[in-house]
Amino acid sequence: MLLLFVSLFPNDLNEIYSVGVITSIGTGTEMVFEDAKKLIDETIENGKILFLKSATEATCNEYVNLYLSYNSTDNVYKATYEDGDYLVSSIYSPEGYKPYKTFLMEIIYYPLEKLAFHKLKTRDFSGYLRLTYHPGIDEYGDYLNGMFLFISDRLGGNRNIAYIDIDVQKINIIPVFGSSEYYPKFSPNGEQIAFQGSLHGYWNIYIMPFNDPEYSRKIKRISDSNMPAYTPDWYNEDNIVYIQDTEKSNMMIKKNVKTGLKETINTVGSMVFTPNVQNGEIYYTSLQGANFGIFKNVNGENYAVEDTFYNEHDPLLLDATHLIFTSNRDGIYRIWIKNLNSGSVTCLTPDLNYDVFYPAYGDGILFFSLYKDEEEPDIYAMQLNLEDY
C-alpha cells in the first residue's frame, strides 16, 4: 500500500486541506504509477504532493482508494477508483487506440477534482478555477441550488448527464443507456431535467425527474417531429422552448410538457439556436447572413440585443440588467457581460487564450467550458460580482 497525499494550501486559511489516495499497486504497474506521479506534479495548479508509505503517516481531510493492476496475458492495465458508492474503472493497452497520457490522466484526475470541488465550496480561489480533470469530454452546463449540471463521457465513453453536488464535493452521473445527451437544463423548481438526447436514433427533446432512482423509467419525449430537435430551455414549470429542424431551416417551438399543446415562436434570421428564457422573455442566437447575433422575443416582437460582426452566441440573461454571451471579437471566443441599462460590454475572460463557450451562472459563480488545443473540453469557474458591471 502507498498513500498518495495531495495537499492544498488555501489562500486565506492556515490549515491544509488534503486528499489521501490509498493506492494498491499490482505487479507490473510500478512504472505506470511513477509516471502518474510525475504528471500530477505537472498538472496540479495549487498545492503540494507528498508520497507516503502508509496511511498512518498523515491525517487527511478525505480519502479515496485507487487500485492499479496489470494483466500480462492480455497486456492490459486497469485503474479503479473507489469512493464510497462511487466505483469507476479505466483500462489501457499499449496495443490499443488510447494514448498512454490519457490513461495517466484517468489515474490522477480524481484527487485533483476533489481539491477543486473543495475550493469551489469554500470560495477559496481567485481567477479561474479548473473543476474537471478527466481526459474525456466535460461541457455544457446549468446551475441551480448548489448543483452544477453538465455533460460528461467519463462513464464508458458515452455522453451522459452528470452533476457536481457542491456541498458534498462529488460528481454524480445519470446515465441514459442507448443514448447520448446534450444541453441539460434544470426545471425552475429543480425537480426535472430537460435535455437533448438520441434515445430514438436522432436528436429529440426529453424530460426526466431529477434525484429519482427510477428516472430512466420516467423519461418523456417532448419533441414530436421526424426531424432533429435540440437546445431546450424551460419557459416555466409547464412549458419548454427548443429548436426544431425543418426541411430548409429551423424554428423555435414552445411546448407544454403536460398537455402537449405547442406553438411556433416568431423569430428573426435564417436560423436560430440556444434559447434562454427569463421572466417570459426569450433570448436566442440568430444567424443573420454570415454572422450570429443575439436577439430577444418579447410578446411576439423581436429586438436586437447584441448583434455585431463578431458572432455572439450562448445568451444567458442573469437578471433584468446583465446578459452573458460568447463572442470572438479578437479572434478567440471569450465570455462577455453586457449591462442592458448602460449598454457597456466587458470581457470576463481576457487572459484565456482558448475558446470558451456555454456559460452558466448561480450564487455568484460563473461556469463555462474551455477548449484547449488538441484536448477535450473541461469545466472552469470564476467568481462574478454583478455589482461590478
C-alpha positions in Angstrom: 0.0 0.0 0.0 1.1 3.5 -0.8 -0.6 6.7 0.1 -0.7 9.4 -2.5 -1.0 12.6 -0.4 -2.3 15.6 -2.2 -2.4 18.8 -0.1 -3.8 22.2 -0.9 -2.7 25.4 0.8 -5.7 27.7 0.8 -5.1 31.4 0.3 -6.8 32.7 3.4 -6.6 29.7 5.8 -3.7 28.3 7.8 -4.8 24.7 7.7 -4.0 22.4 4.8 -6.9 20.7 3.1 -5.7 17.3 1.9 -6.9 14.3 -0.1 -5.3 10.9 0.5 -5.4 8.3 -2.3 -4.8 4.9 -0.8 -3.2 3.1 -3.7 -2.8 -0.6 -4.2 -0.1 -1.2 -6.8 -0.2 -4.6 -8.6 2.8 -6.3 -10.1 3.9 -4.7 -13.3 2.3 -1.3 -12.6 5.2 0.4 -10.8 6.3 2.3 -13.8 2.8 3.5 -14.6 2.4 4.7 -11.1 5.7 6.6 -11.2 4.6 8.3 -14.5 1.3 9.2 -12.9 3.0 10.9 -10.0 5.2 12.9 -12.4 2.1 14.0 -14.3 0.4 15.2 -11.1 3.4 17.4 -10.5 2.9 18.9 -14.0 -0.8 19.3 -13.7 -1.7 20.4 -10.2 -2.2 24.2 -10.1 -2.2 24.9 -6.4 -0.9 22.7 -3.6 1.7 20.2 -2.7 2.0 16.5 -3.2 3.6 14.1 -0.7 4.0 10.3 -1.2 3.8 8.3 1.9 4.5 4.6 2.6 1.3 4.2 4.7 -1.9 6.0 5.6 -0.7 6.2 9.2 1.9 8.7 8.3 -0.6 11.5 7.6 -4.1 12.6 8.5 -6.1 13.8 5.5 -9.4 15.5 5.1 -10.6 13.0 2.6 -9.5 9.5 1.5 -10.3 7.6 -1.7 -9.0 4.2 -2.9 -7.1 3.6 -6.2 -6.3 0.1 -7.4 -3.8 -0.5 -10.2 -3.4 -3.9 -11.8 -1.8 -5.5 -14.9 -2.9 -8.5 -16.9 0.3 -9.7 -18.5 -1.6 -12.3 -20.7 -3.6 -9.6 -22.4 -1.1 -6.8 -21.9 -3.8 -4.6 -20.2 -3.5 -2.2 -17.4 -6.5 -1.3 -15.2 -7.1 1.6 -12.8 -10.1 1.6 -10.4 -11.2 4.4 -8.1 -13.4 3.6 -5.1 -15.0 6.5 -3.1 -17.9 5.3 -1.0 -20.5 4.1 -3.5 -18.7 5.6 -6.4 -16.7 3.0 -8.4 -15.2 3.6 -11.8 -12.5 1.8 -13.8 -10.5 2.5 -16.9 -8.2 0.2 -18.9 -5.2 0.7 -21.2 -3.2 -1.5 -23.5 -0.1 -0.4 -25.4 -1.6 -2.2 -28.4 -4.9 -0.3 -28.2 -6.0 3.1 -29.5 -5.9 5.0 -26.2 -2.8 7.3 -25.7 -0.7 6.5 -22.7 -1.1 10.0 -21.3 -4.8 9.7 -21.4 -4.6 6.7 -19.2 -2.3 8.5 -16.8 -4.9 11.3 -16.6 -7.5 8.7 -15.8 -5.3 7.7 -12.9 -4.8 11.2 -11.4 -7.9 13.1 -12.2 -10.0 12.1 -9.2 -7.9 13.7 -6.4 -7.4 16.8 -8.5 -11.1 17.2 -8.8 -11.6 16.6 -5.1 -9.3 19.6 -4.4 -11.1 21.7 -6.9 -14.6 21.0 -5.5 -13.4 21.9 -2.1 -12.1 25.2 -3.4 -15.4 25.8 -5.1 -17.4 25.0 -2.0 -15.3 27.3 0.2 -14.9 30.0 -2.5 -11.2 29.8 -1.7 -10.0 30.8 -5.1 -9.3 33.8 -7.4 -9.1 34.0 -11.1 -10.1 30.8 -13.0 -10.7 27.5 -11.2 -10.5 24.3 -13.2 -13.1 21.9 -12.0 -12.8 18.8 -14.2 -9.5 16.9 -14.9 -10.8 13.8 -16.6 -9.3 13.5 -20.1 -12.8 13.0 -21.6 -15.4 15.5 -22.5 -16.9 17.7 -19.9 -19.0 20.5 -21.3 -22.3 22.5 -21.4 -23.8 23.4 -18.1 -26.6 24.7 -15.9 -26.8 25.6 -12.2 -29.4 25.5 -9.6 -29.4 25.3 -5.8 -25.8 24.2 -5.3 -25.9 21.7 -8.2 -23.9 22.2 -11.4 -25.4 20.1 -14.3 -23.2 19.2 -17.3 -22.4 16.5 -19.9 -19.5 14.1 -19.5 -18.3 11.0 -21.3 -16.2 9.7 -18.4 -18.5 6.7 -18.0 -17.7 4.3 -20.8 -17.1 7.0 -23.3 -20.8 7.8 -23.8 -22.1 11.4 -23.2 -24.1 11.3 -20.1 -25.8 13.9 -17.8 -23.7 14.5 -14.7 -23.8 17.0 -11.9 -21.4 18.3 -9.2 -23.0 18.4 -5.8 -21.0 21.3 -4.4 -22.0 20.8 -0.8 -20.8 17.1 -0.7 -18.0 17.9 -3.2 -18.8 15.0 -5.5 -19.7 14.2 -9.1 -22.8 12.0 -9.8 -23.6 10.6 -13.2 -27.1 10.0 -14.5 -26.7 7.6 -17.5 -29.3 7.1 -20.1 -28.2 3.8 -21.7 -28.5 3.7 -25.5 -28.5 7.5 -25.8 -26.1 10.4 -25.9 -27.2 13.6 -24.1 -26.5 17.3 -24.6 -27.7 20.6 -23.2 -29.2 19.6 -19.8 -31.4 22.2 -18.1 -32.9 22.2 -14.6 -36.6 23.0 -14.4 -37.3 26.1 -12.3 -38.2 24.1 -9.2 -35.2 21.7 -9.8 -37.4 18.6 -9.9 -36.9 17.8 -13.6 -34.2 18.0 -16.3 -34.8 18.8 -19.9 -32.1 17.6 -22.4 -31.3 16.9 -26.0 -30.8 13.1 -26.5 -30.6 10.4 -29.1 -32.7 7.8 -27.5 -34.9 7.4 -30.6 -32.0 7.5 -33.0 -31.8 11.2 -33.8 -31.9 14.3 -31.7 -35.1 14.8 -29.6 -36.0 16.8 -26.6 -36.7 14.8 -23.4 -37.5 15.5 -19.8 -36.9 13.2 -16.8 -37.1 13.6 -13.0 -34.0 14.7 -11.0 -33.0 12.8 -7.8 -35.3 9.9 -8.6 -33.8 6.4 -8.6 -36.4 5.4 -11.2 -35.5 8.3 -13.5 -34.8 6.1 -16.5 -38.3 4.6 -16.4 -39.8 8.1 -16.4 -38.1 9.7 -19.4 -40.6 11.5 -21.5 -40.1 12.6 -25.1 -41.3 16.1 -25.7 -40.5 16.9 -29.4 -42.6 15.0 -31.9 -41.1 15.7 -35.3 -39.2 13.3 -37.5 -36.5 16.0 -37.8 -33.8 16.7 -35.2 -34.7 18.9 -32.2 -32.1 20.5 -29.8 -31.1 23.1 -27.2 -34.1 23.1 -24.8 -34.8 25.6 -22.0 -37.6 25.9 -19.6 -40.1 28.7 -20.2 -41.8 27.9 -16.9 -42.6 24.7 -14.9 -45.1 23.5 -17.6 -43.5 24.7 -20.9 -40.2 24.2 -22.7 -38.8 26.1 -25.7 -36.5 24.3 -28.1 -35.2 24.5 -31.7 -36.8 22.2 -34.3 -35.2 21.5 -37.7 -37.4 21.8 -40.8 -36.6 20.7 -44.3 -35.0 24.0 -45.2 -34.2 25.7 -41.9 -35.3 25.5 -38.3 -37.8 27.2 -36.0 -38.4 27.8 -32.3 -41.1 25.8 -30.6 -42.8 26.3 -27.2 -44.5 23.2 -25.9 -46.5 22.3 -22.8 -44.9 19.2 -21.3 -48.2 18.2 -19.6 -50.9 18.9 -22.3 -48.7 18.6 -25.4 -50.0 21.9 -26.8 -47.3 23.7 -28.8 -46.8 26.9 -30.7 -44.2 28.3 -33.0 -42.3 31.3 -31.7 -41.8 34.2 -34.1 -38.1 34.8 -34.6 -35.8 36.6 -37.0 -32.8 35.3 -39.0 -32.3 32.4 -41.4 -31.7 30.0 -38.5 -31.9 30.3 -34.7 -30.2 28.5 -31.8 -29.8 28.3 -28.0 -32.9 29.9 -26.5 -32.6 31.3 -22.9 -35.8 32.3 -21.1 -36.1 34.8 -18.2 -39.5 36.1 -17.0 -41.2 35.4 -20.3 -38.5 37.0 -22.4 -36.8 34.6 -24.8 -33.2 35.4 -25.7 -31.7 33.5 -28.6 -28.9 33.2 -31.1 -29.9 34.3 -34.7 -28.0 33.7 -37.9 -28.0 36.9 -39.9 -26.2 36.4 -43.2 -22.8 35.1 -42.3 -22.8 36.3 -38.7 -24.5 35.3 -35.5 -26.1 37.8 -33.1 -28.3 37.8 -30.0 -32.0 38.8 -30.2 -34.9 38.6 -27.8 -38.6 37.9 -28.3 -41.0 39.8 -26.0 -44.7 39.3 -26.5 -44.2 38.1 -30.1 -41.9 41.0 -31.1 -38.2 40.6 -31.8 -35.4 43.0 -30.8 -31.7 43.0 -31.4 -29.7 42.8 -28.1 -26.1 42.3 -29.3 -25.6 41.9 -33.0 -22.1 42.8 -34.4 -19.7 41.2 -36.9 -18.2 39.1 -34.1 -20.6 36.2 -33.8 -22.4 36.4 -30.5 -23.6 33.1 -29.1 -24.9 31.4 -26.0 -27.1 34.2 -24.5 -27.6 33.9 -20.7 -29.7 36.5 -19.0 -28.7 36.8 -15.3 -31.2 39.3 -14.2 -33.0 42.4 -15.7 -29.7 44.2 -16.2 -27.0 41.7 -17.1 -26.5 39.5 -20.2 -23.7 37.0 -20.6 -22.7 35.8 -24.0 -19.7 34.5 -26.0 -18.1 36.4 -28.9 -14.8 36.2 -31.0 -14.1 39.9 -31.0 -10.3 39.3 -31.1 -10.2 36.0 -32.9 -10.8 33.9 -29.8 -14.2 33.1 -28.4 -14.4 34.8 -24.9 -17.2 35.4 -22.4 -18.6 38.9 -22.2 -21.1 40.6 -20.0 -23.4 43.4 -21.1 -25.2 45.9 -18.9 -28.5 46.2 -20.6 -29.2 49.6 -19.0 -25.9 51.3 -19.8 -25.0 49.3 -22.9 -21.5 48.7 -21.7 -19.8 45.4 -22.7 -16.9 43.9 -20.7 -14.8 40.8 -21.4 -14.8 38.4 -18.5 -12.1 36.1 -19.8 -9.5 38.4 -21.4 -6.4 36.4 -20.4 -7.6 33.0 -21.5 -6.1 32.1 -24.8 -8.5 29.3 -25.7 -12.1 29.3 -26.9 -14.7 29.3 -24.1 -18.4 28.6 -24.5 -21.6 27.6 -22.7 -21.7 29.9 -19.7 -23.9 29.1 -16.6 -24.3 31.2 -13.5 -25.6 30.9 -10.0 -24.8 32.1 -6.5 -22.0 34.4 -7.6 -20.2 31.8 -9.7 -19.8 31.8 -13.5 -19.2 28.4 -15.0 -18.0 27.7 -18.6 -16.4 25.2 -20.9 -12.9 25.7 -22.0 -11.5 24.2 -25.2 -7.7 23.8 -25.2 -6.0 22.9 -28.5 -6.0 19.1 -29.1 -7.7 18.4 -25.8 -11.3 17.6 -24.8 -13.2 20.4 -23.0 -13.2 21.0 -19.3 -15.4 22.9 -16.9 -14.0 26.1 -15.3 -15.4 28.5 -12.8 -14.8 32.1 -11.7 -16.4 34.3 -9.1 -18.5 37.1 -10.6 -19.9 40.1 -8.7 -22.6 41.6 -10.8 -22.4 44.9 -9.0 -19.0 45.4 -10.7 -20.7 45.5 -14.1 
